Amino acid sequence: MTTSALYDSLLLACRQPGCPLCRVSHDVEYRYLDQFFYSQVNDYDSRVRFRASTGFCPPHADIALNELAGKSLGVAILYEDLLRIAQESLEKGQNLAMAKGKCPACQLHDETNGYLLTDLERYILQPDLQSALQSCAGLCFQHYSLAYDRLRGDKRRQLVAIQLQAVQSLRAELAEFIRKNDYRFQGEGFGSERDAWRRVVELVTGK
């Protein structure tokens, strides 16, 4: 079968914590931002798009600030340019320009998720993806909802079964975490359920 370039990444992401679609999307966006600040700071078309979106949205700006090492110079150059434009507007007594275009990383995010959902729709009944999804932590609620709306028949039923299994498993871990927080059972110590309270938030809200 012919799969997209992201398909192998999706299979690998199923072996790691959290929603696999969130993980693949985040990894793609991280690589994009890393490359953007490394080689596109002085690219004319990239600068035009950056100005139009008034920089990156808060989540992608947060990646630039807190996850990318050694990119401070690129950040400084790009955002100084935005301040220059802001200063020109202020000196004319004008309001600051609002974003006229979509955050470039958000645009990539949407494209990546489109490819991932297409792969999910095409291959969810294939043994390799089916097995990988059954072993993962489940899809976050947003990705599950998007996938549910696209899938039909046996494909949708398979998606529901996989998600139900993930929800039941996590609920059991949460019940054990809650039980062991009762003073009567605190001496038992925590096992794999110790971080269930974190994982449930990620399952509901996404990464």
Backbone as JSON Lines, residues from 0, in Angstrom:
{"i":0,"aa":"M","n":[0.85,-1.2,0.0],"ca":[0.0,0.0,0.0],"c":[0.88,1.24,0.0]}
{"i":1,"aa":"T","n":[0.37,2.3,-0.6],"ca":[1.09,3.56,-0.65],"c":[0.55,4.48,0.45]}
{"i":2,"aa":"T","n":[1.44,4.95,1.3],"ca":[1.02,5.79,2.42],"c":[1.68,7.15,2.31]}
{"i":3,"aa":"S","n":[1.2,8.1,3.09],"ca":[1.8,9.43,3.09],"c":[3.11,9.4,3.86]}
{"i":4,"aa":"A","n":[3.87,10.47,3.73],"ca":[5.16,10.56,4.42],"c":[4.97,10.57,5.93]}
{"i":5,"aa":"L","n":[3.78,10.91,6.39],"ca":[3.52,11.0,7.83],"c":[3.08,9.68,8.43]}
{"i":6,"aa":"Y","n":[2.78,8.7,7.59],"ca":[2.19,7.46,8.1],"c":[3.12,6.73,9.07]}
{"i":7,"aa":"D","n":[4.39,6.59,8.7],"ca":[5.35,5.93,9.59],"c":[5.5,6.7,10.9]}
{"i":8,"aa":"S","n":[5.44,8.02,10.82],"ca":[5.51,8.83,12.04],"c":[4.31,8.57,12.93]}
{"i":9,"aa":"L","n":[3.15,8.38,12.32],"ca":[1.94,8.08,13.09],"c":[2.06,6.74,13.81]}
{"i":10,"aa":"L","n":[2.58,5.74,13.12],"ca":[2.77,4.43,13.74],"c":[3.73,4.53,14.93]}
{"i":11,"aa":"L","n":[4.82,5.25,14.74],"ca":[5.8,5.42,15.83],"c":[5.2,6.19,17.0]}
{"i":12,"aa":"A","n":[4.38,7.2,16.7],"ca":[3.79,8.02,17.75],"c":[2.83,7.22,18.62]}
{"i":13,"aa":"C","n":[2.25,6.17,18.07],"ca":[1.33,5.33,18.84],"c":[2.06,4.59,19.97]}
{"i":14,"aa":"R","n":[3.37,4.47,19.87],"ca":[4.15,3.78,20.91],"c":[4.54,4.73,22.04]}
{"i":15,"aa":"Q","n":[4.23,6.0,21.9],"ca":[4.64,7.0,22.87],"c":[3.42,7.54,23.62]}
{"i":16,"aa":"P","n":[3.65,8.24,24.73],"ca":[2.52,8.75,25.51],"c":[1.71,9.78,24.74]}
{"i":17,"aa":"G","n":[0.43,9.89,25.09],"ca":[-0.41,10.94,24.54],"c":[-1.05,10.59,23.21]}
{"i":18,"aa":"C","n":[-1.86,11.53,22.72],"ca":[-2.54,11.37,21.44],"c":[-1.51,11.32,20.31]}
{"i":19,"aa":"P","n":[-1.5,10.26,19.5],"ca":[-0.48,10.15,18.45],"c":[-0.59,11.25,17.39]}
{"i":20,"aa":"L","n":[-1.81,11.7,17.1],"ca":[-1.96,12.76,16.1],"c":[-1.4,14.08,16.64]}
{"i":21,"aa":"C","n":[-1.64,14.35,17.91],"ca":[-1.06,15.54,18.54],"c":[0.46,15.5,18.49]}
{"i":22,"aa":"R","n":[1.01,14.33,18.78],"ca":[2.47,14.2,18.83],"c":[3.09,14.42,17.45]}
{"i":23,"aa":"V","n":[2.54,13.8,16.42],"ca":[3.09,13.97,15.07],"c":[2.96,15.43,14.64]}
{"i":24,"aa":"S","n":[1.81,16.02,14.89],"ca":[1.6,17.42,14.5],"c":[2.58,18.33,15.22]}
{"i":25,"aa":"H","n":[2.77,18.11,16.52],"ca":[3.7,18.93,17.28],"c":[5.12,18.78,16.75]}
{"i":26,"aa":"D","n":[5.52,17.55,16.45],"ca":[6.88,17.32,15.95],"c":[7.1,18.02,14.61]}
{"i":27,"aa":"V","n":[6.09,17.99,13.73],"ca":[6.2,18.67,12.44],"c":[6.33,20.18,12.64]}
{"i":28,"aa":"E","n":[5.51,20.73,13.53],"ca":[5.55,22.18,13.79],"c":[6.87,22.58,14.44]}
{"i":29,"aa":"Y","n":[7.37,21.74,15.34],"ca":[8.64,22.02,16.0],"c":[9.76,22.11,14.97]}
{"i":30,"aa":"R","n":[9.81,21.13,14.06],"ca":[10.86,21.13,13.03],"c":[10.72,22.34,12.11]}
{"i":31,"aa":"Y","n":[9.48,22.7,11.81],"ca":[9.25,23.88,10.96],"c":[9.78,25.14,11.64]}
{"i":32,"aa":"L","n":[9.42,25.33,12.91],"ca":[9.85,26.53,13.63],"c":[11.37,26.55,13.79]}
{"i":33,"aa":"D","n":[11.95,25.4,14.07],"ca":[13.4,25.3,14.21],"c":[14.08,25.74,12.92]}
{"i":34,"aa":"Q","n":[13.58,25.25,11.79],"ca":[14.15,25.61,10.49],"c":[13.84,27.06,10.14]}
{"i":35,"aa":"F","n":[12.65,27.53,10.51],"ca":[12.26,28.9,10.21],"c":[13.23,29.9,10.83]}
{"i":36,"aa":"F","n":[13.52,29.72,12.1],"ca":[14.41,30.66,12.78],"c":[15.87,30.47,12.38]}
{"i":37,"aa":"Y","n":[16.16,29.32,11.77],"ca":[17.54,29.06,11.36],"c":[17.83,29.6,9.96]}
{"i":38,"aa":"S","n":[16.88,29.43,9.02],"ca":[17.22,29.73,7.63],"c":[16.25,30.66,6.91]}
{"i":39,"aa":"Q","n":[15.12,31.0,7.54],"ca":[14.14,31.8,6.82],"c":[13.96,33.21,7.39]}
{"i":40,"aa":"V","n":[14.78,33.56,8.36],"ca":[14.64,34.87,8.99],"c":[14.77,36.0,7.98]}
{"i":41,"aa":"N","n":[15.67,35.84,7.02],"ca":[15.9,36.89,6.03],"c":[15.27,36.59,4.67]}
{"i":42,"aa":"D","n":[14.43,35.56,4.61],"ca":[13.74,35.24,3.36],"c":[12.56,36.2,3.18]}
{"i":43,"aa":"Y","n":[12.5,36.84,2.02],"ca":[11.5,37.9,1.81],"c":[10.07,37.39,1.99]}
{"i":44,"aa":"D","n":[9.72,36.3,1.3],"ca":[8.35,35.79,1.37],"c":[7.97,35.37,2.78]}
{"i":45,"aa":"S","n":[8.92,34.77,3.5],"ca":[8.66,34.36,4.88],"c":[8.41,35.57,5.78]}
{"i":46,"aa":"R","n":[9.19,36.62,5.55],"ca":[9.02,37.84,6.34],"c":[7.66,38.48,6.07]}
{"i":47,"aa":"V","n":[7.22,38.46,4.82],"ca":[5.92,39.03,4.46],"c":[4.8,38.28,5.19]}
{"i":48,"aa":"R","n":[4.87,36.95,5.18],"ca":[3.84,36.15,5.87],"c":[3.9,36.38,7.37]}
{"i":49,"aa":"F","n":[5.11,36.51,7.9],"ca":[5.28,36.73,9.33],"c":[4.67,38.07,9.75]}
{"i":50,"aa":"R","n":[4.91,39.11,8.95],"ca":[4.33,40.42,9.24],"c":[2.81,40.37,9.15]}
{"i":51,"aa":"A","n":[2.3,39.69,8.14],"ca":[0.85,39.64,7.93],"c":[0.13,38.98,9.1]}
{"i":52,"aa":"S","n":[0.77,38.0,9.72],"ca":[0.15,37.3,10.85],"c":[0.51,37.94,12.18]}
{"i":53,"aa":"T","n":[1.28,39.04,12.14],"ca":[1.79,39.71,13.35],"c":[2.47,38.69,14.26]}
{"i":54,"aa":"G","n":[3.37,37.94,13.66],"ca":[4.12,36.94,14.43],"c":[3.37,35.63,14.55]}
{"i":55,"aa":"F","n":[3.86,34.78,15.42],"ca":[3.23,33.48,15.64],"c":[2.14,33.6,16.71]}
{"i":56,"aa":"C","n":[1.18,32.7,16.65],"ca":[0.12,32.66,17.65],"c":[0.74,32.29,19.01]}
{"i":57,"aa":"P","n":[0.01,32.49,20.13],"ca":[0.58,32.19,21.44],"c":[1.17,30.78,21.61]}
{"i":58,"aa":"P","n":[0.47,29.7,21.21],"ca":[1.08,28.37,21.39],"c":[2.38,28.18,20.61]}
{"i":59,"aa":"H","n":[2.43,28.68,19.37],"ca":[3.65,28.51,18.57],"c":[4.75,29.47,19.01]}
{"i":60,"aa":"A","n":[4.37,30.64,19.49],"ca":[5.37,31.54,20.07],"c":[5.96,30.91,21.32]}
{"i":61,"aa":"D","n":[5.14,30.18,22.07],"ca":[5.62,29.51,23.28],"c":[6.65,28.43,22.93]}
{"i":62,"aa":"I","n":[6.42,27.7,21.83],"ca":[7.4,26.71,21.39],"c":[8.72,27.41,21.06]}
{"i":63,"aa":"A","n":[8.62,28.54,20.35],"ca":[9.83,29.28,19.97],"c":[10.59,29.75,21.2]}
{"i":64,"aa":"L","n":[9.88,30.16,22.23],"ca":[10.54,30.7,23.43],"c":[11.07,29.62,24.35]}
{"i":65,"aa":"N","n":[10.35,28.51,24.46],"ca":[10.66,27.55,25.52],"c":[11.17,26.19,25.05]}
{"i":66,"aa":"E","n":[11.03,25.88,23.77],"ca":[11.45,24.55,23.31],"c":[12.6,24.6,22.31]}
{"i":67,"aa":"L","n":[12.83,25.74,21.68],"ca":[13.88,25.84,20.68],"c":[15.14,26.44,21.3]}
{"i":68,"aa":"A","n":[16.19,25.67,21.36],"ca":[17.43,26.16,21.94],"c":[18.25,26.92,20.9]}
{"i":69,"aa":"G","n":[18.81,28.04,21.3],"ca":[19.73,28.75,20.43],"c":[19.09,29.53,19.3]}
{"i":70,"aa":"K","n":[17.81,29.81,19.41],"ca":[17.13,30.54,18.33],"c":[16.81,31.97,18.74]}
{"i":71,"aa":"S","n":[17.45,32.47,19.79],"ca":[17.12,33.8,20.3],"c":[17.42,34.9,19.29]}
{"i":72,"aa":"L","n":[18.48,34.75,18.49],"ca":[18.82,35.78,17.51],"c":[17.74,35.89,16.44]}
{"i":73,"aa":"G","n":[17.3,34.76,15.93],"ca":[16.24,34.78,14.93],"c":[14.96,35.39,15.47]}
{"i":74,"aa":"V","n":[14.61,35.03,16.71],"ca":[13.42,35.6,17.35],"c":[13.57,37.12,17.46]}
{"i":75,"aa":"A","n":[14.74,37.55,17.91],"ca":[14.98,38.99,18.09],"c":[14.85,39.75,16.78]}
{"i":76,"aa":"I","n":[15.42,39.22,15.7],"ca":[15.39,39.9,14.4],"c":[13.96,40.02,13.88]}
{"i":77,"aa":"L","n":[13.21,38.94,13.95],"ca":[11.86,38.94,13.4],"c":[10.93,39.85,14.21]}
{"i":78,"aa":"Y","n":[11.02,39.77,15.52],"ca":[10.09,40.55,16.33],"c":[10.52,42.02,16.44]}
{"i":79,"aa":"E","n":[11.8,42.3,16.25],"ca":[12.22,43.7,16.16],"c":[11.58,44.36,14.96]}
{"i":80,"aa":"D","n":[11.44,43.59,13.87],"ca":[10.8,44.1,12.67],"c":[9.34,44.45,12.94]}
{"i":81,"aa":"L","n":[8.67,43.63,13.75],"ca":[7.29,43.92,14.11],"c":[7.2,45.17,14.97]}
{"i":82,"aa":"L","n":[8.18,45.34,15.86],"ca":[8.19,46.56,16.69],"c":[8.46,47.8,15.85]}
{"i":83,"aa":"R","n":[9.3,47.67,14.83],"ca":[9.55,48.8,13.94],"c":[8.27,49.25,13.28]}
{"i":84,"aa":"I","n":[7.5,48.29,12.78],"ca":[6.22,48.61,12.14],"c":[5.26,49.23,13.16]}
{"i":85,"aa":"A","n":[5.25,48.68,14.39],"ca":[4.38,49.22,15.43],"c":[4.77,50.65,15.77]}
{"i":86,"aa":"Q","n":[6.07,50.92,15.85],"ca":[6.53,52.27,16.18],"c":[6.09,53.27,15.11]}
{"i":87,"aa":"E","n":[6.2,52.87,13.84],"ca":[5.77,53.75,12.75],"c":[4.29,54.1,12.88]}
{"i":88,"aa":"S","n":[3.47,53.11,13.24],"ca":[2.04,53.35,13.42],"c":[1.78,54.27,14.6]}
{"i":89,"aa":"L","n":[2.49,54.03,15.69],"ca":[2.29,54.84,16.89],"c":[2.72,56.28,16.67]}
{"i":90,"aa":"E","n":[3.79,56.47,15.94],"ca":[4.25,57.83,15.68],"c":[3.25,58.62,14.82]}
{"i":91,"aa":"K","n":[2.41,57.89,14.09],"ca":[1.37,58.54,13.29],"c":[0.05,58.65,14.06]}
{"i":92,"aa":"G","n":[0.09,58.19,15.32],"ca":[-1.13,58.22,16.13],"c":[-2.14,57.16,15.75]}
{"i":93,"aa":"Q","n":[-1.68,56.1,15.09],"ca":[-2.58,55.06,14.6],"c":[-2.66,53.88,15.59]}
{"i":94,"aa":"N","n":[-3.7,53.1,15.39],"ca":[-3.83,51.87,16.16],"c":[-2.79,50.86,15.68]}
{"i":95,"aa":"L","n":[-2.44,49.9,16.52],"ca":[-1.51,48.87,16.1],"c":[-2.2,47.9,15.15]}
{"i":96,"aa":"A","n":[-1.46,47.46,14.14],"ca":[-2.03,46.57,13.12],"c":[-2.37,45.21,13.73]}
{"i":97,"aa":"M","n":[-3.55,44.72,13.39],"ca":[-3.95,43.38,13.81],"c":[-3.57,42.38,12.72]}
{"i":98,"aa":"A","n":[-3.54,41.13,13.09],"ca":[-3.14,40.09,12.14],"c":[-4.08,40.05,10.94]}
{"i":99,"aa":"K","n":[-3.51,40.04,9.76],"ca":[-4.29,39.93,8.51],"c":[-4.13,38.56,7.86]}
{"i":100,"aa":"G","n":[-3.26,37.78,8.41],"ca":[-3.04,36.44,7.87],"c":[-2.93,35.43,9.0]}
{"i":101,"aa":"K","n":[-3.01,34.16,8.65],"ca":[-2.94,33.09,9.65],"c":[-1.51,32.83,10.06]}
{"i":102,"aa":"C","n":[-1.31,32.52,11.32],"ca":[0.01,32.11,11.82],"c":[0.56,31.03,10.88]}
{"i":103,"aa":"P","n":[1.78,31.19,10.34],"ca":[2.33,30.2,9.4],"c":[2.39,28.79,9.99]}
{"i":104,"aa":"A","n":[2.7,28.69,11.27],"ca":[2.77,27.37,11.9],"c":[1.38,26.77,12.08]}
{"i":105,"aa":"C","n":[0.37,27.62,12.29],"ca":[-1.0,27.13,12.38],"c":[-1.47,26.6,11.03]}
{"i":106,"aa":"Q","n":[-1.07,27.26,9.97],"ca":[-1.41,26.78,8.62],"c":[-0.8,25.4,8.39]}
{"i":107,"aa":"L","n":[0.44,25.23,8.81],"ca":[1.1,23.92,8.69],"c":[0.38,22.9,9.57]}
{"i":108,"aa":"H","n":[-0.03,23.32,10.76],"ca":[-0.77,22.45,11.68],"c":[-2.02,21.9,11.01]}
{"i":109,"aa":"D","n":[-2.78,22.77,10.36],"ca":[-4.02,22.36,9.7],"c":[-3.73,21.4,8.54]}
{"i":110,"aa":"E","n":[-2.7,21.69,7.77],"ca":[-2.34,20.81,6.65],"c":[-1.91,19.43,7.16]}
{"i":111,"aa":"T","n":[-1.08,19.44,8.21],"ca":[-0.6,18.17,8.77],"c":[-1.75,17.33,9.29]}
{"i":112,"aa":"N","n":[-2.67,17.95,10.0],"ca":[-3.81,17.21,10.53],"c":[-4.69,16.67,9.42]}
{"i":113,"aa":"G","n":[-4.8,17.41,8.33],"ca":[-5.56,16.91,7.19],"c":[-4.96,15.63,6.63]}
{"i":114,"aa":"Y","n":[-3.63,15.61,6.48],"ca":[-2.96,14.41,5.99],"c":[-3.11,13.24,6.98]}
{"i":115,"aa":"L","n":[-2.97,13.53,8.27],"ca":[-3.07,12.47,9.28],"c":[-4.47,11.87,9.31]}
{"i":116,"aa":"L","n":[-5.48,12.71,9.23],"ca":[-6.86,12.21,9.25],"c":[-7.16,11.41,7.99]}
{"i":117,"aa":"T","n":[-6.57,11.8,6.86],"ca":[-6.73,11.04,5.62],"c":[-6.11,9.66,5.77]}
{"i":118,"aa":"D","n":[-4.91,9.6,6.36],"ca":[-4.27,8.3,6.59],"c":[-5.1,7.44,7.53]}
{"i":119,"aa":"L","n":[-5.63,8.06,8.57],"ca":[-6.46,7.32,9.52],"c":[-7.69,6.74,8.82]}
{"i":120,"aa":"E","n":[-8.31,7.54,7.98],"ca":[-9.49,7.1,7.25],"c":[-9.17,5.96,6.29]}
{"i":121,"aa":"R","n":[-8.04,6.04,5.63],"ca":[-7.67,5.03,4.63],"c":[-7.24,3.71,5.25]}
{"i":122,"aa":"Y","n":[-6.5,3.79,6.37],"ca":[-5.77,2.6,6.82],"c":[-6.17,2.08,8.2]}
{"i":123,"aa":"I","n":[-7.25,2.59,8.8],"ca":[-7.58,2.17,10.15],"c":[-7.94,0.69,10.24]}
{"i":124,"aa":"L","n":[-8.34,0.09,9.13],"ca":[-8.65,-1.34,9.14],"c":[-7.45,-2.19,8.75]}
{"i":125,"aa":"Q","n":[-6.33,-1.56,8.41],"ca":[-5.1,-2.31,8.12],"c":[-4.5,-2.8,9.45]}
{"i":126,"aa":"P","n":[-3.98,-4.02,9.48],"ca":[-3.49,-4.6,10.74],"c":[-2.43,-3.76,11.44]}
{"i":127,"aa":"D","n":[-1.5,-3.13,10.69],"ca":[-0.42,-2.4,11.36],"c":[-0.94,-1.17,12.09]}
{"i":128,"aa":"L","n":[-1.81,-0.41,11.46],"ca":[-2.34,0.78,12.12],"c":[-3.34,0.4,13.2]}
{"i":129,"aa":"Q","n":[-4.14,-0.61,12.94],"ca":[-5.11,-1.06,13.92],"c":[-4.41,-1.49,15.2]}
{"i":130,"aa":"S","n":[-3.36,-2.27,15.05],"ca":[-2.6,-2.72,16.22],"c":[-1.94,-1.57,16.95]}
{"i":131,"aa":"A","n":[-1.37,-0.64,16.19],"ca":[-0.7,0.52,16.79],"c":[-1.68,1.36,17.59]}
{"i":132,"aa":"L","n":[-2.86,1.61,17.04],"ca":[-3.86,2.43,17.72],"c":[-4.38,1.74,18.97]}
{"i":133,"aa":"Q","n":[-4.51,0.42,18.92],"ca":[-5.0,-0.31,20.08],"c":[-4.02,-0.25,21.25]}
{"i":134,"aa":"S","n":[-2.75,-0.03,20.95],"ca":[-1.74,0.03,22.01],"c":[-1.45,1.45,22.47]}
{"i":135,"aa":"C","n":[-2.05,2.45,21.82],"ca":[-1.75,3.83,22.18],"c":[-2.67,4.32,23.29]}
{"i":136,"aa":"A","n":[-2.46,5.56,23.71],"ca":[-3.22,6.13,24.83],"c":[-4.58,6.67,24.41]}
{"i":137,"aa":"G","n":[-4.92,6.53,23.13],"ca":[-6.17,7.07,22.63],"c":[-5.96,8.41,21.96]}
{"i":138,"aa":"L","n":[-6.95,8.84,21.19],"ca":[-6.88,10.15,20.55],"c":[-7.45,11.2,21.49]}
{"i":139,"aa":"C","n":[-6.87,12.39,21.46],"ca":[-7.46,13.48,22.22],"c":[-8.89,13.7,21.72]}
{"i":140,"aa":"F","n":[-9.7,14.36,22.52],"ca":[-11.12,14.5,22.16],"c":[-11.29,15.23,20.82]}
{"i":141,"aa":"Q","n":[-10.46,16.23,20.56],"ca":[-10.61,16.99,19.32],"c":[-10.29,16.12,18.11]}
{"i":142,"aa":"H","n":[-9.16,15.41,18.16],"ca":[-8.8,14.56,17.02],"c":[-9.79,13.41,16.86]}
{"i":143,"aa":"Y","n":[-10.28,12.88,17.98],"ca":[-11.28,11.81,17.88],"c":[-12.54,12.32,17.2]}
{"i":144,"aa":"S","n":[-12.99,13.5,17.58],"ca":[-14.21,14.07,17.01],"c":[-14.05,14.31,15.5]}
{"i":145,"aa":"L","n":[-12.88,14.84,15.11],"ca":[-12.62,15.07,13.69],"c":[-12.6,13.76,12.92]}
{"i":146,"aa":"A","n":[-11.96,12.73,13.5],"ca":[-11.89,11.43,12.84],"c":[-13.27,10.78,12.77]}
{"i":147,"aa":"Y","n":[-14.03,10.88,13.84],"ca":[-15.37,10.29,13.89],"c":[-16.25,10.83,12.77]}
{"i":148,"aa":"D","n":[-16.18,12.14,12.54],"ca":[-16.99,12.77,11.51],"c":[-16.6,12.33,10.1]}
{"i":149,"aa":"R","n":[-15.36,11.9,9.92],"ca":[-14.89,11.51,8.58],"c":[-15.13,10.03,8.29]}
{"i":150,"aa":"L","n":[-15.08,9.21,9.32],"ca":[-15.16,7.77,9.12],"c":[-16.6,7.29,9.07]}
{"i":151,"aa":"R","n":[-16.81,6.19,8.35],"ca":[-18.14,5.59,8.21],"c":[-18.03,4.07,8.38]}
{"i":152,"aa":"G","n":[-19.16,3.46,8.7],"ca":[-19.26,2.0,8.73],"c":[-18.26,1.34,9.66]}
{"i":153,"aa":"D","n":[-17.59,0.28,9.14],"ca":[-16.65,-0.49,9.96],"c":[-15.5,0.38,10.46]}
{"i":154,"aa":"K","n":[-15.11,1.36,9.66],"ca":[-14.0,2.22,10.06],"c":[-14.38,3.04,11.3]}
{"i":155,"aa":"R","n":[-15.59,3.57,11.3],"ca":[-16.04,4.33,12.47],"c":[-16.19,3.42,13.69]}
{"i":156,"aa":"R","n":[-16.75,2.23,13.48],"ca":[-16.91,1.29,14.59],"c":[-15.56,0.9,15.19]}
{"i":157,"aa":"Q","n":[-14.56,0.74,14.34],"ca":[-13.22,0.42,14.82],"c":[-12.65,1.57,15.64]}
{"i":158,"aa":"L","n":[-12.84,2.79,15.15],"ca":[-12.37,3.97,15.88],"c":[-13.03,4.05,17.25]}
{"i":159,"aa":"V","n":[-14.34,3.85,17.31],"ca":[-15.06,3.92,18.58],"c":[-14.54,2.86,19.55]}
{"i":160,"aa":"A","n":[-14.34,1.65,19.05],"ca":[-13.86,0.56,19.91],"c":[-12.49,0.86,20.49]}
{"i":161,"aa":"I","n":[-11.61,1.4,19.66],"ca":[-10.26,1.73,20.11],"c":[-10.31,2.83,21.16]}
{"i":162,"aa":"Q","n":[-11.12,3.86,20.91],"ca":[-11.21,4.98,21.85],"c":[-11.86,4.53,23.16]}
{"i":163,"aa":"L","n":[-12.87,3.69,23.08],"ca":[-13.54,3.2,24.28],"c":[-12.56,2.42,25.15]}
{"i":164,"aa":"Q","n":[-11.74,1.6,24.53],"ca":[-10.74,0.84,25.27],"c":[-9.77,1.78,26.0]}
{"i":165,"aa":"A","n":[-9.34,2.85,25.32],"ca":[-8.41,3.8,25.92],"c":[-9.05,4.53,27.09]}
{"i":166,"aa":"V","n":[-10.31,4.94,26.93],"ca":[-11.02,5.65,27.99],"c":[-11.24,4.76,29.2]}
{"i":167,"aa":"Q","n":[-11.65,3.52,28.96],"ca":[-11.87,2.58,30.08],"c":[-10.58,2.33,30.84]}
{"i":168,"aa":"S","n":[-9.49,2.15,30.12],"ca":[-8.2,1.88,30.76],"c":[-7.76,3.06,31.61]}
{"i":169,"aa":"L","n":[-7.9,4.28,31.08],"ca":[-7.47,5.45,31.83],"c":[-8.38,5.69,33.03]}
{"i":170,"aa":"R","n":[-9.67,5.45,32.89],"ca":[-10.59,5.6,34.03],"c":[-10.19,4.66,35.16]}
{"i":171,"aa":"A","n":[-9.79,3.44,34.81],"ca":[-9.37,2.48,35.83],"c":[-8.13,2.98,36.56]}
{"i":172,"aa":"E","n":[-7.2,3.56,35.82],"ca":[-5.99,4.11,36.45],"c":[-6.33,5.3,37.33]}
{"i":173,"aa":"L","n":[-7.24,6.15,36.86],"ca":[-7.65,7.3,37.67],"c":[-8.33,6.85,38.96]}
{"i":174,"aa":"A","n":[-9.15,5.81,38.87],"ca":[-9.81,5.29,40.06],"c":[-8.78,4.79,41.06]}
{"i":175,"aa":"E","n":[-7.75,4.14,40.57],"ca":[-6.68,3.64,41.45],"c":[-5.88,4.79,42.04]}
{"i":176,"aa":"F","n":[-5.61,5.82,41.23],"ca":[-4.9,7.0,41.73],"c":[-5.71,7.68,42.83]}
{"i":177,"aa":"I","n":[-7.01,7.83,42.61],"ca":[-7.88,8.46,43.61],"c":[-7.94,7.61,44.87]}
{"i":178,"aa":"R","n":[-8.05,6.3,44.72],"ca":[-8.12,5.4,45.87],"c":[-6.86,5.51,46.72]}
{"i":179,"aa":"K","n":[-5.7,5.53,46.07],"ca":[-4.44,5.55,46.81],"c":[-4.16,6.91,47.44]}
{"i":180,"aa":"N","n":[-4.92,7.93,47.07],"ca":[-4.79,9.22,47.75],"c":[-5.6,9.25,49.04]}
{"i":181,"aa":"D","n":[-6.4,8.24,49.26],"ca":[-7.1,8.08,50.55],"c":[-6.06,7.69,51.6]}
{"i":182,"aa":"Y","n":[-6.08,8.34,52.72],"ca":[-5.05,8.12,53.75],"c":[-4.96,6.66,54.15]}
{"i":183,"aa":"R","n":[-6.05,5.89,54.0],"ca":[-6.04,4.49,54.42],"c":[-5.17,3.61,53.53]}
{"i":184,"aa":"F","n":[-4.91,4.1,52.27],"ca":[-4.18,3.26,51.32],"c":[-2.87,3.91,50.85]}
{"i":185,"aa":"Q","n":[-2.47,5.01,51.48],"ca":[-1.3,5.72,51.01],"c":[-0.02,4.91,51.14]}
{"i":186,"aa":"G","n":[-0.01,3.94,52.03],"ca":[1.17,3.12,52.21],"c":[1.43,2.17,51.06]}
{"i":187,"aa":"E","n":[0.47,2.0,50.18],"ca":[0.63,1.05,49.07],"c":[1.61,1.58,48.01]}
{"i":188,"aa":"G","n":[1.73,2.9,47.92],"ca":[2.6,3.47,46.89],"c":[1.93,3.46,45.53]}
{"i":189,"aa":"F","n":[2.41,4.32,44.65],"ca":[1.82,4.46,43.32],"c":[2.58,3.64,42.29]}
{"i":190,"aa":"G","n":[1.84,3.16,41.32],"ca":[2.41,2.45,40.18],"c":[2.26,3.29,38.93]}
{"i":191,"aa":"S","n":[1.85,2.65,37.84],"ca":[1.73,3.36,36.55],"c":[0.66,4.44,36.6]}
{"i":192,"aa":"E","n":[-0.24,4.36,37.59],"ca":[-1.32,5.35,37.68],"c":[-0.87,6.68,38.27]}
{"i":193,"aa":"R","n":[0.41,6.79,38.66],"ca":[0.87,8.0,39.34],"c":[0.68,9.26,38.51]}
{"i":194,"aa":"D","n":[0.74,9.16,37.18],"ca":[0.59,10.36,36.34],"c":[-0.71,10.34,35.54]}
{"i":195,"aa":"A","n":[-1.66,9.5,35.96],"ca":[-2.93,9.41,35.24],"c":[-3.66,10.75,35.24]}
{"i":196,"aa":"W","n":[-3.49,11.51,36.33],"ca":[-4.17,12.81,36.41],"c":[-3.64,13.78,35.35]}
{"i":197,"aa":"R","n":[-2.39,13.63,34.94],"ca":[-1.85,14.45,33.85],"c":[-2.34,13.94,32.49]}
{"i":198,"aa":"R","n":[-2.33,12.63,32.34],"ca":[-2.69,12.05,31.06],"c":[-4.15,12.28,30.69]}
{"i":199,"aa":"V","n":[-5.01,12.34,31.7],"ca":[-6.42,12.57,31.39],"c":[-6.65,13.99,30.87]}
{"i":200,"aa":"V","n":[-5.89,14.95,31.39],"ca":[-6.03,16.32,30.89],"c":[-5.58,16.39,29.43]}
{"i":201,"aa":"E","n":[-4.48,15.71,29.11],"ca":[-3.99,15.72,27.73],"c":[-4.95,15.0,26.81]}
{"i":202,"aa":"L","n":[-5.58,13.91,27.29],"ca":[-6.54,13.2,26.46],"c":[-7.73,14.07,26.13]}
{"i":203,"aa":"V","n":[-8.2,14.84,27.12],"ca":[-9.38,15.68,26.92],"c":[-9.06,16.92,26.08]}
{"i":204,"aa":"T","n":[-7.94,17.55,26.37],"ca":[-7.66,18.86,25.74],"c":[-6.71,18.78,24.57]}
{"i":205,"aa":"G","n":[-5.94,17.71,24.44],"ca":[-4.92,17.62,23.39],"c":[-3.62,18.25,23.86]}
{"i":206,"aa":"K","n":[-2.59,18.1,23.03],"ca":[-1.27,18.61,23.4],"c":[-1.03,19.93,22.71]}
